Amino acid sequence: MEDVLRIDRILDFCDVPQLFVARDAFDTLYLCLLYDDETVYRYTGIRISTHRLESFLVGEVDLRLLYLQPESEHEYYDVVFQSGEYQKTLLKESALSEDKLPAEGYVLSGEKRENVVINLPMKDRSLLAELVRKFGWACM
């Protein structure tokens, strides 16, 4: 079954999204990690709960552990960016090969974040709110 995902939050970016959180049509969360960018961008995706995602976002959980022990046991997705969409397909594999797994020790840290103050006219605030949501920035 093929389904379209929309990016909810980019967690790591270098030329293209490397790691991001996405949602499907039912608002189910997926964590997607780039593993191939040769002909098309290919990601390994897992379903993730808001609780477990939050644990990762605050640096309590290693990214590799999330992929080795997904909440939906042995359920992995191949996410491909083509024709302007992220399309997910359930993988038939019950375990991931090493090339699709993140390196050990990848933990997000709140210390890496910068604080930026932006003064905007009222008419531009909805645009900023959308950027904040997509990139996972915090509003003060």
QUIQUI-V52770 format. One line per field, one symbol per residue. phi: phi as a letter, one per 20 degrees, with the letter a starting at -180 (. if undefined). burial: + if it has 9 or more other ideal C-beta (glycine too) atoms within 8 Angstrom, else -. Layout:
phi: ???
burial: ???
This chain:
phi: .dbedcfdaeebcbmcgebbdccefdmfecdccfcbcfecedcedcfbeffffffffenecffffgefcffegldccedceblmceddcfeefebefgfdefffnecfcfffeddcdcdcfgfeffffgffgffemfded
burial: ---++-+++++----+++++++++----++++++-----+++++++++---++-+++-+-++++-++--+----+++++++----++++------+---++-----++----------------+--++-++++-+----
